[in-house]
Amino acid sequence: MTTPSEPLTPASRPALPRPGRKLGPIAESVGSAHRAWLAPMRDTYLKSGLTLSELSIRVRLSKSKLSELLRGTGLYPRWEIVLSLSVELNMPQWPLNRLWRYAALEAHKTREWIDRCSERTTAALTTSHTAPPLDHCAFRELVESKYTLYAQVFLDDDQRDSAVSDTFDILWLRWNDALASPDTRRFAWAVLRATVMARTPHIDGRPEFGAAAFDTVALRQLLAAAARMNQMAESLELFKAMSRLPDHQLDVMVLLSLCGFTPGGVSALLGVPLATVQSNERHAVHFLESVIPPPETERTPA
């Protein structure tokens, strides 16, 4: 299979322990968009076998500044610095640039600042542009419309499209990891879910998706068929209860109930056995029936 880059050290020879202080974790204050490109870059660095000293010489950046960049502390990095790191780490630059731009907006950088940071490297970026691996493209063609249906339950149209696009950019950066995982579909779904949930409003730690969910095709058909004002209130109560489900059960119920998938389709999309999907559905339905009272029957006059 085609992969976006070759590992910097042979797979059969693990990287030697690095001398010096261990690189600290990504700072908790780092936003989701920033983390989307920073985490793959850190992973690539940690697998490369390079030390901070060696990398700092190659990119002409002090060890302290390089450590800050790889932990997400300090000022949001300029693109030319991120680009120089991507060259040394042999990372695909186009998806990295798109993710860097989105994160710059999250970091409250102006579009003028973003364009000014990129203008010196635009020609080099265009020259180095390469297409994603063929198997990545094939995978995207297979699942993109299905990912969009899922994202639409939680996000408005602009956020939905951005989340799905960013998902495939992240997967491009981490395609070697995806292929090496037990199941590429499960790996990719975890990336999609994390990207969508990072943009979804939350209340008490649970996703709030009632407003966006009313735009789904399945629900519009339901409302048109019911033609009852109280259907909206009942649906919002259902969404609130669904948000309390464990993550796997919530995804299964969203795909089955709001996206119109069959259990077999959900199994294929998530990369999990059909029995697991059916078990998640049973447990979810049992919970929902326990917290949502049955509708009152209309009383007929005596």
ZIQUIBEL-V208144 format. One record per residue. N is the residue number from 1. RES is the residue in one letter. OMEGA is omega in whole degrees, -180 to 180 (* if undefined). D_LAST is the distance of its C-alpha to the last C-alpha in Angstrom with 2 decimals. Layout:
# ZIQUIBEL-V208144
((N & RES & OMEGA & D_LAST) (N & RES & OMEGA & D_LAST))
This chain:
# ZIQUIBEL-V208144
((1 & M & 177 & 73.94) (2 & T & 178 & 74.88) (3 & T & -174 & 74.39) (4 & P & -179 & 74.62) (5 & S & 176 & 77.54) (6 & E & 178 & 79.86) (7 & P & -177 & 79.77) (8 & L & 174 & 82.51) (9 & T & -179 & 83.62) (10 & P & -177 & 83.84) (11 & A & -177 & 80.76) (12 & S & -178 & 82.95) (13 & R & -177 & 84.53) (14 & P & -180 & 82.17) (15 & A & 180 & 82.95) (16 & L & 178 & 85.32) (17 & P & -178 & 84.18) (18 & R & 174 & 84.65) (19 & P & 177 & 87.14) (20 & G & -177 & 86.16) (21 & R & 179 & 82.92) (22 & K & 178 & 79.68) (23 & L & -179 & 77.49) (24 & G & -179 & 74.57) (25 & P & 174 & 70.91) (26 & I & -179 & 69.12) (27 & A & -179 & 68.23) (28 & E & -178 & 64.61) (29 & S & -179 & 64.68) (30 & V & -179 & 65.27) (31 & G & -175 & 62.41) (32 & S & -179 & 60.66) (33 & A & 177 & 62.47) (34 & H & -180 & 65.84) (35 & R & -176 & 65.13) (36 & A & 177 & 64.29) (37 & W & -178 & 67.97) (38 & L & -178 & 69.60) (39 & A & 176 & 68.28) (40 & P & 179 & 69.70) (41 & M & 177 & 72.96) (42 & R & -179 & 73.30) (43 & D & 180 & 72.56) (44 & T & 178 & 75.19) (45 & Y & -177 & 77.71) (46 & L & 179 & 77.10) (47 & K & -173 & 77.65) (48 & S & -176 & 80.74) (49 & G & 178 & 83.11) (50 & L & 172 & 84.38) (51 & T & 176 & 84.97) (52 & L & 180 & 84.07) (53 & S & 180 & 87.80) (54 & E & -178 & 88.31) (55 & L & -179 & 85.32) (56 & S & 177 & 86.34) (57 & I & -177 & 89.76) (58 & R & -177 & 88.29) (59 & V & 178 & 85.86) (60 & R & 178 & 88.19) (61 & L & -177 & 85.67) (62 & S & 180 & 86.35) (63 & K & -178 & 84.84) (64 & S & 179 & 82.92) (65 & K & 178 & 81.38) (66 & L & 177 & 80.62) (67 & S & 178 & 78.93) (68 & E & -179 & 76.85) (69 & L & -176 & 75.81) (70 & L & 174 & 74.79) (71 & R & 179 & 72.76) (72 & G & 177 & 71.15) (73 & T & -179 & 72.73) (74 & G & -178 & 74.75) (75 & L & 176 & 74.38) (76 & Y & -172 & 72.53) (77 & P & 174 & 75.30) (78 & R & -175 & 76.84) (79 & W & -177 & 76.45) (80 & E & 178 & 80.16) (81 & I & 178 & 80.13) (82 & V & 179 & 77.07) (83 & L & -180 & 78.73) (84 & S & 176 & 81.97) (85 & L & -179 & 80.11) (86 & S & 178 & 78.27) (87 & V & -179 & 81.63) (88 & E & -178 & 83.13) (89 & L & 176 & 80.07) (90 & N & 179 & 79.87) (91 & M & 177 & 76.26) (92 & P & -169 & 74.81) (93 & Q & -178 & 75.05) (94 & W & 178 & 72.61) (95 & P & 178 & 69.38) (96 & L & 180 & 70.91) (97 & N & 180 & 71.62) (98 & R & 179 & 68.09) (99 & L & 178 & 66.62) (100 & W & -180 & 69.29) (101 & R & -179 & 68.37) (102 & Y & -180 & 64.65) (103 & A & 177 & 65.48) (104 & A & 176 & 67.92) (105 & L & 177 & 65.12) (106 & E & 179 & 63.07) (107 & A & 176 & 66.19) (108 & H & 172 & 66.10) (109 & K & -180 & 69.18) (110 & T & 177 & 69.56) (111 & R & 177 & 69.83) (112 & E & 178 & 73.37) (113 & W & -180 & 74.27) (114 & I & -180 & 72.80) (115 & D & -179 & 74.70) (116 & R & 178 & 77.87) (117 & C & -173 & 77.72) (118 & S & -170 & 77.33) (119 & E & -179 & 79.78) (120 & R & -174 & 82.83) (121 & T & -177 & 81.34) (122 & T & -179 & 79.48) (123 & A & 180 & 82.39) (124 & A & 180 & 82.78) (125 & L & 179 & 79.08) (126 & T & -180 & 79.10) (127 & T & -175 & 82.21) (128 & S & -175 & 80.72) (129 & H & 175 & 77.37) (130 & T & 178 & 76.42) (131 & A & 175 & 73.37) (132 & P & 176 & 71.10) (133 & P & -177 & 71.92) (134 & L & -179 & 70.97) (135 & D & 173 & 68.62) (136 & H & 179 & 66.91) (137 & C & 180 & 66.46) (138 & A & 179 & 65.10) (139 & F & 179 & 62.65) (140 & R & 179 & 61.48) (141 & E & -177 & 60.97) (142 & L & -169 & 58.89) (143 & V & -171 & 56.47) (144 & E & -179 & 56.55) (145 & S & 179 & 53.55) (146 & K & 175 & 51.50) (147 & Y & -179 & 52.66) (148 & T & 177 & 51.61) (149 & L & 179 & 48.03) (150 & Y & -178 & 47.85) (151 & A & -178 & 49.51) (152 & Q & 178 & 47.19) (153 & V & -173 & 44.20) (154 & F & -169 & 45.99) (155 & L & 174 & 48.26) (156 & D & -170 & 48.51) (157 & D & -178 & 50.67) (158 & D & 179 & 54.02) (159 & Q & 179 & 53.59) (160 & R & -178 & 52.34) (161 & D & 179 & 55.43) (162 & S & -179 & 57.72) (163 & A & -179 & 56.33) (164 & V & 178 & 56.73) (165 & S & 179 & 60.21) (166 & D & 178 & 61.28) (167 & T & -178 & 60.06) (168 & F & 173 & 62.48) (169 & D & 178 & 65.26) (170 & I & 179 & 64.86) (171 & L & 176 & 64.85) (172 & W & 178 & 68.03) (173 & L & -173 & 69.67) (174 & R & -173 & 68.55) (175 & W & 176 & 68.77) (176 & N & 179 & 71.38) (177 & D & 180 & 69.10) (178 & A & -179 & 66.18) (179 & L & -179 & 68.34) (180 & A & -179 & 69.66) (181 & S & 179 & 66.21) (182 & P & 179 & 64.58) (183 & D & -178 & 62.23) (184 & T & -179 & 62.67) (185 & R & 179 & 58.98) (186 & R & 178 & 57.94) (187 & F & -178 & 60.67) (188 & A & -180 & 59.60) (189 & W & 178 & 55.90) (190 & A & 178 & 56.85) (191 & V & 179 & 58.78) (192 & L & -176 & 55.92) (193 & R & 180 & 53.38) (194 & A & -179 & 55.73) (195 & T & 179 & 56.46) (196 & V & -177 & 52.83) (197 & M & 178 & 51.74) (198 & A & -180 & 54.70) (199 & R & -176 & 53.27) (200 & T & 175 & 49.59) (201 & P & 180 & 48.27) (202 & H & 174 & 47.44) (203 & I & -178 & 45.39) (204 & D & 176 & 46.39) (205 & G & -179 & 48.35) (206 & R & -176 & 45.56) (207 & P & 177 & 45.43) (208 & E & -172 & 43.19) (209 & F & -177 & 42.39) (210 & G & -176 & 39.03) (211 & A & -179 & 40.61) (212 & A & -176 & 43.06) (213 & A & 180 & 40.66) (214 & F & 177 & 38.53) (215 & D & -179 & 41.59) (216 & T & -178 & 41.63) (217 & V & -177 & 41.21) (218 & A & -177 & 38.64) (219 & L & 177 & 36.35) (220 & R & 178 & 36.76) (221 & Q & 179 & 35.65) (222 & L & -179 & 32.63) (223 & L & 180 & 31.57) (224 & A & -180 & 32.27) (225 & A & -177 & 30.13) (226 & A & 179 & 27.18) (227 & A & 178 & 27.40) (228 & R & -178 & 25.06) (229 & M & -177 & 26.27) (230 & N & 177 & 25.04) (231 & Q & 180 & 27.19) (232 & M & 179 & 30.22) (233 & A & 179 & 29.03) (234 & E & 180 & 28.09) (235 & S & 178 & 31.50) (236 & L & 176 & 33.38) (237 & E & 178 & 31.83) (238 & L & -180 & 32.98) (239 & F & 180 & 36.45) (240 & K & 179 & 36.79) (241 & A & 180 & 36.02) (242 & M & -178 & 38.36) (243 & S & 180 & 41.15) (244 & R & 179 & 41.22) (245 & L & 170 & 42.11) (246 & P & -172 & 45.75) (247 & D & -176 & 47.85) (248 & H & 179 & 48.07) (249 & Q & 178 & 44.34) (250 & L & -179 & 43.57) (251 & D & -180 & 46.00) (252 & V & -178 & 44.59) (253 & M & 177 & 40.98) (254 & V & -178 & 42.14) (255 & L & -180 & 44.14) (256 & L & -169 & 41.47) (257 & S & -174 & 38.34) (258 & L & -180 & 39.77) (259 & C & 175 & 43.00) (260 & G & 178 & 41.89) (261 & F & 170 & 44.59) (262 & T & 175 & 44.50) (263 & P & 178 & 45.40) (264 & G & 178 & 48.80) (265 & G & 177 & 49.32) (266 & V & 179 & 48.56) (267 & S & -179 & 51.00) (268 & A & -178 & 53.70) (269 & L & -176 & 53.21) (270 & L & -177 & 53.27) (271 & G & 179 & 55.94) (272 & V & -180 & 54.04) (273 & P & 177 & 53.23) (274 & L & 179 & 50.05) (275 & A & 178 & 49.15) (276 & T & 177 & 49.34) (277 & V & -179 & 46.95) (278 & Q & 178 & 44.44) (279 & S & 178 & 44.84) (280 & N & 179 & 44.32) (281 & E & -180 & 41.17) (282 & R & -179 & 39.73) (283 & H & 179 & 40.56) (284 & A & 180 & 39.20) (285 & V & 178 & 35.84) (286 & H & 179 & 35.59) (287 & F & -177 & 36.35) (288 & L & 178 & 33.94) (289 & E & -179 & 31.05) (290 & S & -177 & 32.04) (291 & V & 179 & 32.01) (292 & I & -180 & 29.21) (293 & P & 178 & 25.70) (294 & P & 180 & 23.44) (295 & P & 179 & 21.06) (296 & E & 177 & 17.61) (297 & T & -180 & 14.89) (298 & E & 180 & 12.49) (299 & R & 177 & 8.97) (300 & T & -180 & 6.43) (301 & P & -179 & 3.81) (302 & A & * & 0.00))
